[in-house]
Amino acid sequence: MYENLQVFEDRFVELEKSMIDPEVLADSRKLQETAKEHADLKDIVEKYREYKNLTENLEETKLMFDDKLDPEMREMVNEEVRNLEKSIEEVEEEIKILLVPKDENDDKNVIIEIRAGAGGDEAALFAGVLFRMYTMYAESHRWKVDLMNTNEIGIGGYKEVIFMVNGHGAYSKLKYESGVHRVQRVPETESSGRIHTSTVTVAVLPEAEEVEIEINPQDVRVDVFRSSGNGGQSVNTTDSAVRLTHIPTGIVISCQDEKSQLKNKDKAMKILKAKLYEQMQAEQAKELSDEKRSQVGTGDRSERIRTYNYPQGRITDHRINKTIHQIDNFLDGDLDEMIDELTAFDQTQKMEMMA
């Protein structure tokens, strides 16, 4: 394994030289690709260098053993050996995690689609709760939230809400949220106090970069229309809403929240690219055997991943059998504990597959 790590270090040094090469500096795309590969290798190379230093120190310390050493000095050397061996074990575990194949989308921005499922208005209201939850989570990480399209029901809920989260590593954290979210609670409008069960579907799409998805303009039909809403300022008097239809796939995207037709078209195009990129990745994933596919973070929208039980104040993630009993904090965006455990579970699975 460590011979392979030397290959990473050699490549890292080669990339460092390339980044000051005038020919590379003159080509912005080449420079961007070089810088990205350099950044991707940085953590593993730094950890490998730490491992090499520790092993060298260990060998040097062992050479200090001598029959002529007094007991006190011998114990000091033994203690140093034990500490170095412990540090080496810890670094080896960190290297194993770093060697887990990284999701190429982890550093990207994300587009999140929240749609009300079964449960009528109650499902739409919970879609609004989830939108607020993800917004607060993004704000706690200093990520920017950009609303892209909404379909409100007028009482604080959404039949659909689409938004982008801009921030380094947003996809690495939020990708585990794709799936069906089930809520069990007593609706405010329910006089008998009966618990209702509703569902909301969440889809998390990595933002597609220009080099990954190219769309032929002739493949897209553009329709403009007046935005619809619940009245007042939400209804425009001009044809600013935009509908894009991707003819080869039949994918239809509508955006109407901006007053500018150009801005709505730009947002719709970003969503379309993300959907086409997701479709391309799904087709590639089919080529992998079930044994090589991780069970967490697959993005299967039909899978019920989590239940929010209001009467008992708990949230349960069914993929890892994890229950948190602080539902108010969770819905206020305190998702890190759950996401960290999902990440750890995903990494463990991938390490087992590698083994």
N, C-alpha and C positions, 0 to 999 in steps of 0.2 A: 504493500500500500504506500509506504513512504518513498519508494523509488518513483512511483507515479506522481507523488507530490513534488518531487524535484522537477518533473516536467512542467508542472504549474509554475514553479518559481522561475524556471528558465524562460517560459513564455511571458511571465510578468515583467521580467527585466527587458525582454525584447520589446514589449509594448511601451515601456517607459522611454526607450530610445526612439521608438516610432513617433511618440507624441511631441518630440522636439525636432522631428525631421521636417525640413521646409516643404518637401513634396506633400507630406500628409497634412501639414498645417494649411496648405493652399487648397485642400479639398475638404470642405466643411462636413460632408457626409462621411468621408473616410475618417476624419478626426473624431466625429461623434461615435462611430462604430468602435474605433480604437479605445476611446476613453471609456465607453461602456464595458468593453471586455476587460479593460484594466481594473475598473471598479468592481466587476463581478469576481475577479480573482484576488482582490486585495485581502479580504478577511482570511481566506484559506492560506494564502502565502504568509501573512503575518503570523498566523497560528502555527504554521509549519516551521517558521524561523524560530519561534519561541520553543517549539519541541526540540529542535536541533540544539539550541543553546542549553536547554535543560539536560539533554542526554550527554552533551560534552562535559557539562559541569559534574554530572554524576560520575562519569568515567574518571575525571580528574580527582574527584573526592575519594573514590575507591582506591586510587593509587597512593593516597596518603596513609593507608593502613600499613602499620609496621609493628612487629613484635616488640620493638623498643619503646613504643608509645606508652605513656603512663595511663592508668585507668580513666582518669578524668578526661584526658585528650581523646582517648579511644571512644568514650561515650559521646563526646561532642561530634566526632566524625560519624559515628553511627546515627546520631540524631539528624545530621545534615543529609545523610544518605536516605533516611526514611522520609524526610521532608521533600527531597528531590523526587523520589519514587512516587510519592503521593501527587505531587504537582504534575509529573509526567502522565499519570493515570487520568487526571482531570483534563489535561490538554488533549489526550488521546480521545476521550469521550466527546470533547468539543469538536475535534477534527471529524469524528464520525458523523456528527450532526451536519457539519458544513459540507461533507461529501454527499449528503442526501441530495439527489437531483433537484435543483431549484426550479420552481415554476417560473417560466420566462415572463409571466405577466405580473409577478409579485410587486414590482416597483411602479406599476402603472396606476393612473387615475381609474376610477370606475364609474359606470353608469348603472344606477339602481332603479329597477322598475318594481313598484308595489301595486298589486291589483287585488281588489276585494273579491273573495270567492263566495263560498256558501255562507248565507246568513243575512243577506239583504243589507239594510242600513247599518246594522250592527257590525257587519264585516267591513263596510266602508268607514265607519267610525274607528275601528281598530287599525285600518290601513293608515289613518291619520295619526294614531298613537305610534305606530312603527316609524312613520316618516319623522315625527318629532324625536323619537329615540335615536335614529341614525344621525339626524342633524346634530343632536347634542353630543353624540359620540365623536362625530367629526370635529366639532368645535373644541372638544377636550384635547384633540390631537393637533389643533391649529390647522386643520384642513379647511378648504373653502368649499362651500356647497352652492351649486348653481342649479336652480330650478329650470327644468327643460319643458315639461308639459304636465298639465293637471286636468282631471275631470272630477270636479267637486259635486257633492250632493246637496250643499247648502246648509248643513247643520254641523259643519266641522269635520266632515269625513270626505273620503275620496274613493271613487270607483277605480281611479288610476292616478298615480303620481310617479313621474319620472324625473330623476335629478342626477347630476354628476357630482362626485366627490373628488376634488383636486387635491392631491397630496402624495408625497413620496411614500410608497409602501401601502397605499390605501387598499389595493386589491389583496395584498398578502393578509390583511386583517379581515376584510369584509367578505372574501370569497366563500367563507363557510356559512354565510347567511342565506344562500340560495336554497329555496325549497318552500314547503307549505308550513306556515305558522298557524297554530290553532289556539284560539282563545276561549276560555270558559269563564263567563261572568254574568252578572245580573244586569241587563240593560236598564238605563235610567228611565226609559219609557215603560218598563215592565212593572205593572202594579202588583202582580201576584208574587213577585220576587223569585221567579223561576230562573234557574241558571240556563243560559243559552250557550251553545257551542257554534262558533263561526270560524271561518278560515280565511287567510290572506296569503297570496302567493308573492314571494320575493325572488327576483332574478338579479344577479350581480354580474355585470358584463365588463371585462377590461376594455379600456378605451383603445381602439385600433389606431395604430400609427400609419402615416401615409405610405411608408415602405411596405407595410404588411397587407393592406387592402387598397386596391385600385379599382375604382368604379367607372365603367364606361358611361358617360353622360347619356348616350343613346339608350341605355338600359333602364333609365329612370324617368318615369312620367311625373311631372310636377303640376299639381292642382292648387289653386289659391281660392280661399273662401273667407267669409267673415267668421270671427271667433264667436263661440257660443258660451254662455255662462248663466249666472243667476241674476243678471241685471247689473245696472250701475256701470262702474268703470271697467268691469270685467268683459263687457261686450264692446267690441270695436265697431266703428262705423265705416271702416275700410276693409278691403280684402287683404288682411295681413296674415291670416292663418295659412299654413302650408301643409299640404299632404304629398308625401313622396311614395310612389309605388315602384318597387324594384321588379321589373317585368320578369326576369329569369327565375326568381324565387317566389314572387307573389307577396313579398314582405311589404307591409304598408305602415308608414310612420306619419303621424300628424303632430304638429306643434303649433300652439296658438297663444302662448302666454306672453310673448313679446309683442309690442306694438309695431315693430318693424318686421316686414315680410322677409327681409334679408337675414335678420337675426334668427327668425323662426326656421328659415331654410337651413341655415348653418347648424342649428341645434338638431334638426331632423336628420341631417346628413351624418352627424356624429353618431346618433343612435343607430342609423342604418348601417354604418361601417362597423359598429360594435356588434350588431346582430350577425352580420355576414362573417365577421371574424370568429364569433362564437360558433357559428355553423361550420366553418372551416375546421376549427379545433375539434368539434364533435365528430366530424368525419374521420379525422386523424386518430381520435381516441378509439374508434371502432376497430381500428387495425391492431390495437393492443389486446392481448388476452385478458380475461377477467382476473387472472392471478396477478397481473402487473398493474392493475388499476386500483388506485386508492379508494377506500370506501367513504372517506371524508373529503369534502370539497369537490365532489364530482359535478355539482351544479344541477343535479336532477330536480327539476321544478315540481315533479309529481310526488316527491318523497316528503312525508310529514316529518319535519326535523325537530320541531319544538312545540311545547304546550305552555301557555301562560294561564295559570289557574288563579284568578283573582280571589275567590273566597278563602283559599288556603295560602295565599300570598307567595306562591312558588312558581318558578320557571324550570321546566325539565327539558333537557336536550336529549332526544331519544337515541342519537347516534353514539353517544358516549355514556349514557345513563347518568348524566350529571344534573343535580338539582340544586338550585339556589333559592333561598327563602326570602330574599330581599327584593320583592318585585318592584317596589317603588323606585329604589335606586337603579335597578336594571333598566326600567323604562325611562329613567332620566339620563340614560346613556352610559351607565357604568357596566360596560360589556367585557372589560379586559379579562376578568377571571375566566369567563366562559370561553372567550376566543383563545386565550393562552392554552387552555386545556385541549381545545379542538386542534390547535396547532401542534401541541406535543403528541397527541394521539396520531395525527397524520404523519408526523416525522417518524414516530415509532414504527408505524406500519411500513413506511417506505424503507426504513433501516432493516426490518425483518425480510422484506422482499429482496433487498440487496444481499443479505446474508445467504 
